[in-house]
Amino acid sequence: MANIKSAKKRIRVIDKKTARNRRVKNHLKAVLKAFEAAMAEANLEVAAEKLHLAEKKLMQAAAKGTISKQAASRKVSRLTKRFNAAKAAK
């Protein structure tokens, strides 16, 4: 355990940031699962809505530094590619 006041504060700050990042990542997983479920059902209207929401949430997480901008862009790109392929197949 830290003895110095500034070190104690850093521990508190890190705990808050860790909790926030964990909440954001769990929310991202839920949003991505919803998109996957819509794609599995081949429901393209719902999948389009979920894709839009997923893109928004991924970019928000990247803007706050929870995930890297490259990771967010890569995930959005892959999701969009899957959606467009399913749309073209129909």
Residue, then its C-alpha position, 0 to 999 in steps of 0.5 A: m500500500a502506498n504511503i505518499k499522498s500523491a501515490k494514494k491519489r494515483i491509485r484512486v484515479i487508476d481505479k476509477k479509470t479501470a472501472r470506466n474502461r471495463r464498463v465501456k468494453n463490456h458495453l462494446k461487447a454487448v453492442l457487437k453481440a447484438f450485431e452478430a445476432a442480427m447478422a446470424e438471423a439475416n435481418l439486414e434492417v436490424a443489422a444496419e441499425k446495430l452496425h451504425l450503433a457499433e461504429k458510433k460506440l467504437m469511435q467513442a471508445a477510441a476517442k476516450g482512449t479505451i481502445s486504440k483508434q486503429a483497433a476501432s477502425r479495424k473493427v468497423s471496417r470488418l463489420t462493414k465488410r461483413f454487412n456489405a457482403a451479406k447485403a450483396a448476397k441477398 
